[in-house]
């Protein structure tokens, strides 16, 4: 079992990226006693905001990147707001812009937030961060929590105006207080990095719990790591695994991998190798190098699934292109017959779309 890692490594390697090395260091199936080493510190990744077309978001070196989109929550009993939101959801951005503009003239914060969204992401109008920030500011002043969050992320990134971390923190705190889980999650990250705010892992854990309880999968995954490591909360493997389950059900890929490893090993949950392998397959197809590596080990050794060395080595070659090498699997590759090796390489090339790939 790996020792508790410093908070700086926890922050970079356990929470901030969806495709980094496995975040909870449960012993990988079929592996030796050496745990994975932490990956190089990736850049921050804020909570996802909405599953819809969005413009790329710039990623600051330390603080979370600004969220690409914000989905204003429509007021159920206001048909005018529903029309604005409905047009937006159907991709009718120009119509949404026109309707929101009329509503904004009456002082409607939800409509103002929608205008900020459209300007920030060049949806139906030309991208204009300054105008987006202005509309978000007016909506935030009107009490809209989504606008507070969006404006905070713009202030952190210096979009639509000068960067202002102090204002961003206040906006995130206000949005989180109003129940916005994305704001609580990102505020927790700031309490962890120790630069924008004094480092406070207990406060970070409280905010993560708030966001996790509201169903935010990134927060559920991060809080699972806290319970696994005993960071800011008492160490509790069973709570960690329950949070991993919740996050994996929301399609958080890292959580799927870690929950699969817990299932395979029976750590904090009853052992279920079949379910673990199914989850590893799913995460491998979602391009998780850790899942691809673990699945390769399972298939090559026949531990937990029928042995299939060709398929296993295929996944090993795919994972290796992402930097997830494995000496044991390299040895298995060297022992394949020329025919099976060619099949594994062909499978990896097909998956990667790389006709030049050849195993070394």
C-alpha positions as a printed Julia matrix, in Angstrom:
360×3 Matrix{Float64}:
   0.0     0.0     0.0
   1.37    3.37   -0.97
   2.23    5.98    1.64
   0.12    9.13    1.97
   1.32   11.49   -0.68
   1.97   15.19   -0.14
  -0.98   17.47   -0.82
   0.78   19.03   -3.8
   0.98   15.63   -5.48
  -2.55   14.74   -4.4
  -3.81   17.91   -6.03
  -2.02   17.4    -9.32
  -2.19   13.63   -9.67
  -5.42   12.67   -7.95
  -7.97   15.28   -8.94
  -7.13   17.55  -11.8
  -7.19   15.41  -14.89
  -9.47   12.77  -16.29
  -6.75   10.78  -18.04
  -3.93   10.77  -15.52
  -2.66    7.65  -13.78
  -5.02    5.77  -11.5
  -5.96    7.96   -8.61
  -6.54    5.42   -5.86
  -3.54    3.15   -5.62
  -5.24   -0.17   -5.03
  -2.98   -3.01   -6.14
  -3.54   -3.58   -9.87
  -4.74   -7.06  -10.84
  -1.97   -9.49  -11.64
   0.69   -6.93  -10.78
   3.55   -7.11   -8.37
   3.91   -5.1    -5.2
   5.01   -1.85   -6.79
   2.17    0.71   -7.11
   1.89    3.1    -9.99
   4.05    6.17   -9.67
   2.23    9.51   -9.75
   2.06   10.99  -13.21
   3.68   14.3   -14.02
   1.58   17.15  -12.73
  -1.12   17.86  -15.32
  -2.96   21.11  -15.69
  -6.14   21.79  -13.83
  -9.47   20.5   -14.97
 -12.62   22.05  -13.57
 -15.89   20.27  -13.23
 -17.76   19.7   -16.46
 -20.61   22.14  -16.78
 -22.93   20.86  -19.43
 -23.06   18.16  -22.07
 -23.54   20.25  -25.18
 -21.44   21.8   -27.99
 -18.93   24.14  -26.47
 -15.87   26.16  -27.35
 -12.46   25.02  -26.09
 -11.58   26.44  -22.68
  -8.1    27.76  -21.94
  -6.4    26.09  -18.99
  -4.44   28.3   -16.56
  -1.23   26.81  -15.2
  -2.5    26.34  -11.64
  -6.08   27.43  -11.24
  -8.97   25.53  -12.82
  -9.67   26.36  -16.44
 -12.76   28.4   -17.18
 -15.74   26.23  -17.92
 -16.66   26.31  -21.57
 -20.38   26.58  -21.02
 -22.95   27.33  -18.39
 -26.47   25.99  -18.58
 -28.87   28.41  -16.93
 -31.54   26.62  -14.95
 -34.91   27.74  -16.33
 -37.67   28.8   -14.01
 -40.37   26.13  -14.43
 -43.31   28.5   -14.02
 -41.99   31.15  -16.43
 -42.94   30.17  -20.02
 -40.84   33.0   -21.47
 -37.68   31.67  -19.88
 -38.62   28.16  -21.0
 -38.79   29.4   -24.58
 -35.3    30.88  -24.3
 -33.86   27.72  -22.81
 -35.79   25.44  -25.15
 -34.44   27.2   -28.22
 -30.95   26.92  -26.78
 -31.32   23.2   -26.11
 -32.46   22.62  -29.7
 -29.43   24.46  -31.07
 -31.5    27.45  -32.19
 -28.95   29.89  -30.8
 -30.0    32.96  -32.8
 -33.59   32.47  -31.66
 -32.42   31.99  -28.09
 -30.34   35.16  -28.36
 -33.28   37.2   -29.63
 -35.65   35.89  -26.97
 -33.1    36.31  -24.19
 -32.35   39.87  -25.29
 -35.99   40.8   -24.89
 -36.2    39.14  -21.5
 -32.97   40.76  -20.34
 -34.49   44.18  -21.01
 -37.01   43.4   -18.25
 -34.18   42.63  -15.81
 -34.43   38.82  -15.96
 -31.16   37.34  -14.55
 -31.69   33.96  -16.26
 -31.92   35.65  -19.65
 -28.79   37.66  -18.87
 -26.94   34.47  -18.02
 -28.03   32.98  -21.33
 -26.66   35.99  -23.19
 -23.37   35.56  -21.37
 -23.34   31.9   -22.4
 -24.0    32.7   -26.04
 -21.35   35.43  -26.24
 -18.75   33.36  -24.37
 -19.12   30.4   -26.72
 -19.87   32.08  -30.05
 -23.31   30.48  -30.24
 -25.52   32.45  -32.62
 -23.33   35.52  -32.2
 -19.66   36.4   -32.57
 -17.6    35.45  -29.51
 -17.14   38.46  -27.26
 -15.72   37.76  -23.81
 -16.15   41.34  -22.65
 -19.87   41.29  -23.41
 -20.18   37.81  -21.91
 -18.54   39.0   -18.69
 -20.81   42.04  -18.61
 -23.96   39.93  -18.92
 -22.69   37.42  -16.38
 -21.93   40.3   -14.0
 -25.44   41.72  -14.33
 -26.99   38.29  -13.83
 -24.72   37.58  -10.84
 -25.74   40.87   -9.27
 -29.31   39.67   -9.75
 -28.58   36.54   -7.74
 -28.13   33.92  -10.46
 -25.75   31.23   -9.2
 -24.81   29.98  -12.68
 -23.74   33.45  -13.71
 -21.68   33.77  -10.53
 -19.87   30.56  -11.38
 -19.27   31.46  -15.03
 -17.99   34.92  -14.15
 -15.7    33.46  -11.48
 -14.09   31.16  -14.04
 -13.64   34.05  -16.44
 -12.0    36.13  -13.69
  -9.62   33.27  -12.9
  -8.61   33.02  -16.56
  -8.52   36.74  -17.26
 -11.17   36.52  -19.95
 -13.34   39.51  -20.68
 -11.19   41.62  -18.35
  -8.18   41.44  -16.09
  -7.69   38.34  -13.96
  -9.03   38.87  -10.47
  -8.7    35.87   -8.17
 -10.08   37.65   -5.14
 -13.31   38.45   -6.98
 -13.39   34.92   -8.39
 -13.2    33.4    -4.91
 -16.06   35.58   -3.67
 -18.19   34.63   -6.66
 -17.47   30.93   -6.22
 -18.29   31.14   -2.53
 -21.59   32.91   -3.25
 -22.52   30.43   -5.97
 -21.62   27.47   -3.76
 -23.69   28.93   -0.91
 -26.65   28.99   -3.3
 -26.16   25.28   -3.94
 -24.11   25.2    -7.13
 -22.03   21.98   -6.96
 -19.64   23.1    -9.7
 -18.76   26.18   -7.68
 -18.22   24.14   -4.52
 -15.95   21.73   -6.4
 -13.8    24.43   -7.96
 -13.59   26.36   -4.7
 -12.34   23.16   -3.08
  -9.56   23.0    -5.67
  -8.49   26.52   -4.76
  -8.32   25.54   -1.09
  -6.08   22.68   -2.13
  -3.62   24.49   -4.37
  -2.68   26.86   -1.54
  -1.96   29.79   -3.85
  -5.2    31.66   -4.39
  -6.38   30.71   -0.9
  -4.51   29.4     2.16
  -4.29   25.63    1.88
  -7.05   24.03    3.96
  -7.72   20.36    3.24
 -10.55   20.12    5.77
 -12.41   23.0     4.16
 -11.72   21.46    0.76
 -13.18   18.17    1.98
 -16.31   19.96    3.23
 -16.82   21.6    -0.15
 -16.2    18.36   -2.0
 -18.77   16.65    0.2
 -21.28   19.41   -0.6
 -20.7    18.96   -4.33
 -20.61   15.18   -4.09
 -23.92   15.09   -2.21
 -25.4    17.16   -5.03
 -24.32   14.5    -7.52
 -21.19   16.08   -9.0
 -19.1    13.11  -10.26
 -15.77   14.98  -10.21
 -16.34   15.85   -6.56
 -17.4    12.28   -5.77
 -14.21   11.01   -7.32
 -11.98   13.54   -5.57
 -13.65   12.93   -2.2
 -13.18    9.18   -2.71
  -9.46    9.89   -3.0
  -9.6    11.87    0.24
 -11.24    8.96    2.07
  -8.77    6.51    0.57
  -5.77    8.59    1.67
  -7.25   10.0     4.9
  -6.81   13.57    3.64
  -9.03   16.07    5.43
 -11.31   13.22    6.53
 -10.82    9.97    8.46
  -9.52    7.19    6.24
 -12.44    5.01    5.17
 -12.01    2.62    2.25
 -15.69    1.63    2.18
 -16.83    5.26    1.86
 -14.21    5.77   -0.82
 -15.55    2.83   -2.81
 -19.18    3.97   -2.46
 -18.18    7.37   -3.86
 -16.29    5.69   -6.69
 -19.41    3.69   -7.51
 -21.52    6.85   -7.62
 -19.03    8.64   -9.85
 -18.63    5.64  -12.14
 -22.4     5.47  -12.63
 -22.13    9.06  -13.89
 -19.51    7.91  -16.45
 -16.47    9.37  -14.7
 -13.79    7.28  -16.41
 -11.19    7.47  -13.63
 -13.82    6.37  -11.12
 -14.75    3.45  -13.37
 -11.12    2.31  -13.37
 -10.66    2.65   -9.62
 -13.99    1.02   -8.81
 -13.09   -1.85  -11.17
  -9.78   -2.34   -9.35
 -11.58   -2.3    -5.99
 -14.07   -4.9    -7.27
 -11.29   -7.07   -8.66
  -9.38   -7.05   -5.39
 -12.4    -7.08   -3.06
 -11.1    -3.89   -1.39
 -13.9    -2.06    0.42
 -16.51   -4.0    -1.5
 -17.31   -7.67   -2.18
 -14.97   -9.19   -4.76
 -16.5    -9.44   -8.23
 -13.96  -10.11  -10.95
 -16.53  -10.39  -13.76
 -18.02   -6.97  -12.99
 -14.52   -5.54  -12.63
 -13.43   -6.77  -16.04
 -16.61   -5.42  -17.64
 -15.86   -1.99  -16.19
 -12.24   -2.19  -17.34
 -13.42   -2.97  -20.86
 -15.73    0.03  -20.78
 -13.03    2.39  -19.5
 -10.48    0.96  -21.96
 -12.83    1.82  -24.82
 -13.06    5.32  -23.35
  -9.29    5.58  -23.86
  -8.11    5.26  -20.26
  -4.48    4.02  -20.47
  -4.74    2.6   -16.93
  -7.83    0.58  -17.86
  -6.16   -0.59  -21.06
  -3.13   -1.73  -19.09
  -5.18   -3.54  -16.44
  -7.39   -5.17  -19.05
  -4.28   -6.32  -20.92
  -2.95   -7.97  -17.75
  -6.27   -9.7   -17.14
  -6.45  -11.07  -20.68
  -2.81  -12.12  -20.9
  -2.84  -13.94  -17.55
  -6.4   -15.25  -17.76
  -7.02  -13.96  -14.23
 -10.66  -12.89  -14.02
 -11.47  -13.5   -17.68
 -10.78  -16.13  -20.35
  -7.19  -15.85  -21.55
  -6.8   -13.98  -24.84
  -3.19  -13.0   -25.35
  -3.72  -11.42  -28.77
  -6.46   -9.12  -27.46
  -4.48   -8.45  -24.29
  -1.34   -7.47  -26.17
  -3.43   -5.27  -28.44
  -4.53   -3.25  -25.41
  -0.98   -3.26  -24.08
   0.26   -1.69  -27.33
  -2.53    0.9   -27.2
  -1.74    1.8   -23.58
   1.97    1.94  -24.36
   1.42    4.66  -26.96
  -0.09    6.75  -24.15
   2.99    6.23  -21.98
   1.64    3.32  -19.92
   4.38    0.76  -20.47
   4.57   -2.57  -18.67
   7.67   -4.84  -18.62
   5.61   -7.93  -17.82
   3.45   -7.36  -20.89
   6.51   -6.58  -23.01
   7.8   -10.0   -22.03
   4.47  -11.59  -22.99
   4.66   -9.77  -26.34
   8.12  -11.18  -27.02
   6.79  -14.7   -26.49
   3.95  -14.43  -29.01
   4.2   -16.3   -32.26
   4.86  -14.09  -35.32
   1.28  -14.71  -36.46
  -0.28  -13.69  -33.12
   2.04  -10.71  -32.82
   0.91   -9.51  -36.24
  -2.75   -9.88  -35.19
  -2.16   -7.88  -31.98
  -0.35   -5.14  -33.89
  -3.13   -4.99  -36.48
  -5.73   -4.68  -33.73
  -3.8    -1.86  -32.08
  -3.35   -0.06  -35.41
  -7.07   -0.3   -36.11
  -7.94    1.1   -32.69
  -5.44    3.94  -32.9
  -5.94    4.65  -36.58
  -2.15    4.42  -36.96
  -1.13    2.21  -39.89
   2.58    2.7   -39.07
   2.38    1.21  -35.57
   4.72   -1.73  -35.07
   5.55   -3.27  -31.7
   9.15   -3.01  -30.57
